Amino acid sequence: MTTEAKPPPDAPPGEPDLFTPNAEPTPSERLVRVDGDKGVSLAERVTAGLHRLSYRTALHRIRLRGRFPLKLLAVPADPVPGDVAAGERIVRGRLAFAGHNAPAKTVHFADPGAPAAWRDWAHSFVWLRDLAAVADRRTGSAVAEPLVARWLADHNDFNATAWRPDLLALRLMFWTAYAPYILSSPDLVYRSAVLNALARWARHLDRAIDRLPEGPARVTAAAGLIVAGLVIPGVEARLARAETLFERALDAVVLPDGATADRSPITQLELLELLLFVQSTYAARGRKPPAAVLAGFERLVPALKSIVMGDGGVGAWHGGAAAKPGRIDHAMARSGIMPRPSRSTSFGGYQRLSAGKTLIVVDAAPPPQARAAAGAHAGTLAFELSDGASRLIVNCGGSSVPLPLPVALAAALRTTSAHSTLVLADSNSTRIRPDGALGRGVEEVVVNRQESEEGIWLDLAHDGYVRRFGVHHRRRLFLSANGSDLRGEDIIEPAPGRRLRRRGARAAFDVRFHLGPGIEVTPTADGQAALLKLTDGRVWQVRARGGPLTVDESVWIDHDGAPRTTRQLVISGTTTATGAASINWSFKRAGR
């Protein structure tokens, strides 16, 4: 889109002037968070608890009775490759995940001393994928069958965790996909127990799925019911219902533009892989998948591709776990959807600016509703920047999976200070409540984007500090057409019609830029600039105007979920008595 916007003038040394003075943005998009601080109600929690109690009754056990399947109708191929290192640990007799390392011979799936993430992983049997990555059928079955037998001995009847619908659905999917590894035994009693368990789970899912709230867990449960209807004899009658439930559940989670309700890239990736599994199961039966599967691909893949950084991974947005880059590339390739690379796009509230080797992704929308994302972040208007395959500017990270993080660190990673954006009075732009959900704060983000041959302009503003401080945070960005010049301005401006918290009060603020791993920082003596050297030798020059630039310690959660010590640039300042302030800054690539 070509506009009348003029490129920013060349700045004098050390003074990164940005846009034409006094230019007013023309709002092109207003993104609003409606009832964002309202989580799951007490009535919903009580109802869910009553349903769980009903599953323990003799009546429910009677309802789970039915035809005993003698074999599977098909064995779906798992479309996602396993982790070789994890598989080798399993072959050696260790079930290691989320920092917990359990011996396979004596494993206790419900071990109260294990992290919840480990228990979910163990109960789901997704680790069969990793085992199969390194072990053939004979070796793998010698490891897997005793574990399946142990699980059946302890959890064949309803258990609130082991039978949680999403975990049960995953276990059903992986037991069928890796049937050669768990049904090779000549023991007919054991084989019958496995097949009967699969049929009972399908009947339980059919009853439990309607009581699940909207969200990824409901999509997973519906996918499990589809797999059951395709491969388990006697469950075929549930297939049509499962397809309808799956389509509705997917539409409730995946928005028309491909974003998910929790705004987490990892949720997008997990749903994409789930769709691939469902598609593979239809292929195993020689059937065409329902239209909802292709529609899901067509929404998810372009949206996910739009926020992939230069190294093939995604940024640390809203609690997303670390994801190795190859996993994302593989899932998108298997989908068969090949979206055209775009110089600049906007999906799901994320703005993408791409020029030359430089790629920037900005969180340009309010945080998700509390009921849609328990672990969302307060990082509105933060951005990440990569130069080629090198991460230059990042956010600190999020999830404790696959490695658990200390409670204090996990909580700190969700704060505004853990993101590359402005922080006013050391407070979060959206409140993080004691129960972990996001409360009040950013309710509206205004976005204006302009493009021309000179580059891309992005003008953003959020209202997260209006209620408490009476001011807006406005962020203006310009990326040159060759990608070597990024200029920014962070503005604090009084909100019309709002009083400041205290008349004449001044508030301290910081603009933070968390640096990627391995970035060497050399600050200048005048406290107004720094040189950043990437691991491949490329150099960027950073300059600031409006406050001193300092270097501080930071942390980044890497692709394996482990914290790595990094650095951050901090530009500090104080608002005027009227509540206003402005900080200008620039990142310029030196040489090539």
Residue pairs with C-beta under 8 A, 6 or more apart in sequence:
1 449
1 450
1 451
2 451
2 452
2 453
3 450
3 451
3 452
5 19
5 20
5 23
5 450
5 452
5 457
6 20
6 454
7 452
7 454
7 455
7 478
7 480
8 17
8 18
8 19
8 20
8 478
8 487
9 17
11 17
11 487
11 586
14 528
14 529
14 543
14 545
15 543
15 545
15 584
16 487
16 488
16 543
16 544
16 545
16 584
16 585
16 586
17 487
17 584
18 476
18 478
18 487
18 488
18 489
18 584
19 457
19 476
19 478
19 489
25 446
25 448
25 459
26 448
27 446
27 447
27 448
28 447
28 448
28 449
29 346
29 446
29 447
29 448
29 449
30 444
30 445
30 446
30 447
31 349
31 364
31 365
31 366
31 444
31 445
31 447
32 366
32 443
32 444
33 366
33 367
33 368
33 369
33 442
33 443
33 444
34 369
35 369
36 366
36 367
36 368
36 369
36 370
36 438
36 440
36 443
37 370
37 431
37 433
37 437
37 438
37 439
37 440
38 369
38 370
38 371
39 370
39 371
39 374
39 435
39 437
40 213
40 371
44 213
47 211
48 211
51 208
51 211
52 160
54 60
55 158
55 163
55 204
55 208
56 158
60 158
60 207
61 157
61 158
63 203
63 207
64 200
64 203
64 204
66 199
66 200
66 203
66 234
67 199
67 233
67 234
68 192
68 195
68 196
68 199
69 195
69 196
69 198
69 199
69 232
69 233
69 234
70 195
70 233
71 195
71 233
72 176
72 179
72 195
72 231
72 232
72 233
73 230
73 231
73 232
73 233
73 285
74 230
74 231
74 281
74 284
74 285
75 176
75 177
75 179
75 180
75 231
75 284
76 173
76 176
76 177
76 227
76 230
76 231
76 277
76 280
76 281
76 283
76 284
77 177
77 280
77 283
77 284
78 129
78 132
78 174
78 177
78 178
78 277
78 280
79 273
79 276
79 277
79 279
79 280
79 334
80 129
80 273
80 276
80 277
80 327
80 330
80 331
81 129
81 133
81 330
82 129
82 130
82 131
82 132
82 133
82 134
83 129
83 130
83 133
84 130
84 133
84 134
86 96
86 97
86 127
86 130
86 133
87 130
87 131
87 132
87 133
87 134
87 135
88 134
89 95
89 96
90 104
90 127
90 130
90 131
90 143
91 131
91 134
91 135
91 139
91 143
93 103
93 104
93 105
93 143
94 101
94 102
94 103
94 104
95 101
95 102
95 103
95 104
95 107
95 122
95 127
96 102
97 117
97 118
97 121
97 122
97 127
97 402
98 114
98 115
98 117
98 118
98 121
98 400
98 401
98 402
98 403
98 404
99 115
99 118
99 403
99 404
100 111
100 114
100 115
100 118
102 108
102 111
102 114
102 118
102 122
104 143
104 146
104 147
105 146
107 122
107 147
107 150
108 154
109 119
109 122
109 123
109 150
109 151
109 154
109 155
109 162
110 119
110 154
110 155
110 159
110 161
110 162
111 118
111 119
114 122
115 400
115 404
117 400
117 401
117 402
117 404
119 161
120 161
120 167
121 127
123 151
123 155
123 161
123 162
123 164
123 167
123 171
124 167
124 170
124 171
124 174
125 148
125 151
125 170
125 171
125 174
125 175
125 178
126 170
126 174
128 144
128 174
128 175
128 177
128 178
128 181
128 182
129 174
129 178
131 140
131 143
131 144
131 178
131 181
132 140
132 178
132 181
135 143
135 181
137 180
137 181
137 184
138 184
140 178
140 180
140 181
141 180
141 181
141 182
141 184
141 185
144 178
144 181
144 182
145 181
145 182
145 184
145 185
145 190
148 175
148 182
148 194
149 190
151 162
152 193
152 194
152 197
155 162
155 163
156 193
156 197
158 204
161 167
162 168
163 201
163 204
164 217
165 204
165 205
165 208
165 209
165 212
165 217
165 218
165 220
165 221
165 224
166 216
166 217
166 218
166 220
166 221
168 201
168 204
168 205
168 221
168 224
169 201
169 205
169 220
169 221
169 222
169 223
169 224
169 225
169 227
170 220
170 224
171 201
172 198
172 201
172 202
172 205
172 224
172 227
172 228
173 223
173 224
173 227
173 277
175 182
175 194
175 198
176 198
176 227
176 231
176 232
176 281
177 277
182 194
183 191
183 194
183 195
185 191
195 232
198 228
198 232
199 228
199 232
199 234
199 235
201 224
201 228
202 224
202 225
202 228
202 229
202 232
202 235
202 238
203 235
205 221
205 224
205 225
205 228
206 225
206 238
206 241
206 242
208 221
209 218
209 221
209 222
209 225
209 245
212 218
212 221
213 371
214 249
214 252
214 253
214 261
215 252
215 253
215 261
215 262
215 372
216 253
216 260
216 262
216 267
216 270
216 271
218 249
218 252
218 253
219 246
219 249
219 250
219 253
219 271
219 274
220 274
221 249
222 242
222 245
222 246
222 249
222 250
223 246
223 274
223 277
223 278
225 238
225 241
225 242
225 245
225 246
226 239
226 242
226 243
226 246
226 278
226 281
227 277
227 278
227 281
228 235
228 238
228 242
229 235
229 236
229 237
229 238
229 239
229 242
230 236
230 239
230 281
230 282
230 284
230 285
230 287
231 281
231 284
231 285
243 290
243 292
246 278
246 290
246 292
247 290
247 292
250 271
250 292
250 296
251 292
252 261
253 260
253 261
253 267
253 271
254 260
254 268
254 271
254 296
254 299
254 300
255 261
255 299
255 348
256 299
257 299
257 303
257 347
257 348
258 268
258 299
258 300
258 301
258 302
258 303
258 304
258 347
258 348
259 268
259 303
259 347
259 348
259 349
259 350
260 267
260 268
260 271
260 348
261 368
261 369
261 372
261 373
262 318
262 319
262 368
262 372
262 373
262 376
263 317
263 318
263 348
263 349
263 365
263 367
263 368
263 373
263 376
264 317
264 318
264 319
264 320
264 373
264 376
265 304
265 307
265 314
265 315
265 317
265 320
265 323
266 314
266 319
266 320
266 321
266 323
266 399
267 320
268 300
268 303
268 304
269 304
269 314
269 323
269 327
269 328
269 331
271 296
271 300
272 296
272 297
272 300
272 301
272 304
272 331
272 332
272 335
273 331
275 293
275 296
275 297
275 300
275 335
276 331
276 334
276 335
278 289
278 293
279 289
279 293
282 288
282 289
282 293
283 289
297 335
297 336
297 337
298 337
300 335
301 332
301 335
301 337
301 339
302 337
302 339
302 345
302 347
303 347
303 348
304 314
304 328
304 332
305 332
305 339
305 341
306 342
306 345
306 346
306 347
306 350
306 352
306 361
307 314
307 315
307 317
307 347
307 348
307 350
307 352
307 361
308 314
308 328
309 315
309 359
309 361
309 384
309 386
309 391
310 357
310 359
310 386
310 387
310 388
310 389
310 390
310 391
311 325
311 386
311 389
311 390
311 391
312 325
312 326
312 328
312 329
312 389
313 323
313 324
313 325
313 328
313 559
314 320
314 323
314 328
315 361
315 384
315 394
315 395
316 377
316 384
316 394
316 395
316 396
316 397
316 398
316 413
316 556
316 557
317 350
317 363
317 377
317 379
317 395
317 398
318 367
318 368
318 373
318 375
318 376
318 377
318 379
318 398
319 373
319 375
319 376
319 377
319 398
319 399
319 414
320 398
320 399
321 398
321 399
321 401
321 402
321 561
322 397
322 399
322 402
322 557
322 558
322 559
322 560
322 561
323 559
324 559
324 560
325 559
342 352
342 354
343 354
343 355
344 351
344 352
344 353
344 354
344 449
344 451
344 456
345 352
346 352
346 364
346 447
346 449
348 365
349 363
349 364
349 365
349 366
349 445
350 361
350 362
350 363
350 364
350 365
351 361
351 362
351 364
351 447
351 449
351 458
351 460
352 359
352 360
352 361
352 362
353 359
353 360
353 361
353 362
353 456
353 458
353 477
353 479
354 360
354 483
355 455
355 456
355 479
355 480
355 481
355 482
355 483
356 481
356 482
356 483
356 484
357 387
357 388
357 483
358 385
358 386
358 387
358 479
358 483
358 484
358 486
358 589
359 385
359 386
360 383
360 384
360 385
360 477
360 479
360 486
361 383
361 384
362 381
362 382
362 383
362 458
362 460
362 477
363 379
363 380
363 381
363 382
363 383
363 419
364 381
364 445
364 447
364 458
364 460
365 380
365 445
366 380
366 430
366 442
366 443
366 444
366 445
366 462
367 373
367 376
367 377
367 378
367 379
367 380
367 430
367 438
367 441
367 442
368 376
368 438
370 376
370 433
370 437
370 438
370 439
371 437
373 438
374 436
374 437
375 398
375 399
375 414
375 436
376 414
376 438
377 395
377 398
377 413
377 414
377 415
377 418
377 419
378 414
378 415
378 416
378 419
378 428
378 429
378 430
378 431
378 432
378 438
378 441
378 442
378 464
379 395
379 416
379 418
379 419
379 421
379 429
380 416
380 421
380 429
380 430
380 442
380 445
380 462
380 464
381 421
381 422
381 429
381 445
381 460
381 462
381 473
381 475
382 395
382 419
382 420
382 421
383 393
383 420
383 421
383 477
384 391
384 393
384 394
384 395
384 420
385 391
385 392
385 393
385 486
385 587
386 392
386 516
387 534
387 538
387 540
387 589
388 536
388 538
390 516
390 534
390 535
390 536
390 538
391 516
391 517
392 515
392 516
392 519
392 532
392 534
392 540
392 587
393 420
393 513
393 514
393 515
393 516
393 587
394 420
394 514
394 515
394 516
394 556
394 566
395 418
395 419
395 420
395 514
396 412
396 413
396 418
396 419
396 514
396 554
396 555
396 556
396 557
397 413
397 418
397 555
397 556
397 557
397 558
397 563
398 413
398 414
398 557
399 557
399 561
400 410
400 561
401 561
402 560
402 561
403 560
403 561
403 562
405 413
405 557
405 563
409 555
409 563
411 432
412 418
413 557
414 432
415 428
415 432
416 423
416 427
416 428
416 429
416 430
417 423
417 426
417 510
417 512
418 514
419 512
419 514
420 512
420 513
420 514
421 429
421 473
421 475
421 490
421 511
421 512
422 473
422 475
422 490
422 492
422 509
422 510
422 511
422 512
422 583
423 429
423 509
423 510
423 511
423 512
424 465
424 469
424 471
424 473
424 492
424 507
424 509
425 469
425 507
425 508
425 509
426 508
426 510
427 465
427 468
428 441
428 464
429 441
429 442
429 462
429 464
429 465
429 473
430 438
430 439
430 440
430 441
430 442
430 464
431 438
431 439
431 440
431 441
432 438
432 439
433 439
440 467
441 464
441 467
442 462
442 463
442 464
443 463
443 464
444 462
444 463
445 460
445 461
445 462
445 463
446 460
446 461
446 462
447 458
447 459
447 460
448 457
448 458
448 459
448 460
449 456
449 457
449 458
449 459
450 456
450 457
450 459
451 457
453 481
454 480
454 481
455 478
455 479
455 480
455 481
455 485
456 477
456 478
456 479
457 476
457 477
457 478
458 475
458 476
458 477
458 478
459 474
459 475
459 476
459 477
460 474
460 475
460 476
460 477
461 472
461 473
461 474
461 475
462 472
462 473
463 472
463 495
464 473
465 471
465 472
465 473
465 492
466 472
466 495
466 498
468 501
469 500
469 501
469 507
469 579
470 494
470 495
470 498
470 499
470 500
470 501
470 579
471 492
471 493
471 494
471 495
471 498
471 500
471 575
471 579
471 580
472 492
472 493
472 494
472 495
473 490
473 491
473 492
474 490
474 491
474 492
474 493
475 488
475 489
475 490
475 491
476 488
476 489
476 491
477 486
477 487
477 488
478 485
478 486
478 487
478 488
479 485
479 486
480 486
483 589
484 588
484 589
485 586
485 587
485 588
485 589
486 586
486 587
486 588
487 584
487 585
487 586
488 584
488 585
488 586
489 582
489 583
489 584
489 585
490 511
490 582
490 583
490 585
491 580
491 581
491 582
491 583
492 509
492 575
492 579
492 580
492 581
492 582
493 579
493 580
494 500
494 578
494 579
494 580
500 578
500 579
501 507
504 577
505 577
505 579
506 574
506 575
506 576
506 577
507 574
507 575
507 579
508 572
508 573
508 574
509 572
509 573
509 574
509 575
509 581
510 570
510 571
510 572
510 573
511 547
511 570
511 571
511 572
511 573
511 583
511 585
512 568
512 569
512 570
513 542
513 568
513 569
513 570
514 554
514 556
514 566
514 568
515 521
515 532
515 554
515 566
515 567
515 568
515 569
516 556
516 566
517 556
517 558
517 564
517 566
518 534
518 535
519 532
519 533
519 534
519 535
519 566
519 567
520 532
520 533
521 530
521 531
521 532
521 551
521 567
521 569
522 530
522 531
522 533
523 529
523 530
523 549
523 550
523 551
524 530
524 531
527 548
527 549
527 550
528 543
528 544
528 545
528 548
528 549
529 541
529 542
529 543
529 544
529 549
530 541
530 542
530 549
530 551
530 569
531 539
531 540
531 541
531 542
531 590
532 539
532 540
532 541
532 542
532 587
533 539
534 540
538 589
538 590
538 591
538 592
539 589
539 590
539 591
540 587
540 588
540 589
540 590
541 586
541 587
541 588
541 590
542 549
542 569
542 585
542 586
542 587
543 585
543 586
543 588
544 571
544 583
544 584
544 585
545 583
545 584
545 585
546 571
546 573
546 581
546 582
546 583
546 584
547 571
547 572
547 573
547 583
548 571
548 572
549 569
549 570
549 571
550 569
550 570
550 571
550 572
551 567
551 568
551 569
551 570
552 567
552 568
552 569
552 570
553 565
553 566
553 567
553 568
554 565
554 566
554 567
554 568
555 563
555 564
555 565
555 566
556 563
556 564
556 566
557 563
557 564
558 564
571 583
571 585
573 581
573 583
574 581
575 581
